[in-house]
Amino acid sequence: MHKQRILVVGQTPPPYGGQAIMIQRLLEGTYSS
């Protein structure tokens, strides 16, 4: 099985709030396939 690539469009911190925090957590997370 190979790694999938995704494109995330949005802001990353700073600023600290809402969408930026969730995108940062999404990018730093580890996921099983």
C-alpha positions in Angstrom: 0.0 0.0 0.0 1.3 3.5 -0.8 0.8 6.8 1.0 -1.9 9.0 -0.4 -1.2 12.7 -0.9 -3.7 15.4 0.0 -3.7 19.1 -0.7 -4.8 21.3 2.3 -5.6 24.9 1.4 -6.0 27.4 4.3 -4.1 29.3 6.8 -1.7 27.8 9.3 -0.9 29.5 12.7 -0.4 32.3 13.3 -3.1 33.6 13.6 -4.2 31.2 16.4 -7.9 30.4 16.1 -10.5 28.3 14.4 -9.6 27.0 11.0 -5.8 27.6 11.5 -5.7 25.4 14.6 -7.7 22.6 13.0 -5.5 22.6 9.9 -2.4 22.4 12.0 -3.8 19.4 13.9 -4.8 17.7 10.7 -1.3 18.1 9.3 0.5 17.0 12.4 -1.7 13.9 13.0 -0.8 10.3 12.3 -3.4 8.2 10.5 -3.7 4.5 9.8 -5.0 3.4 6.4 
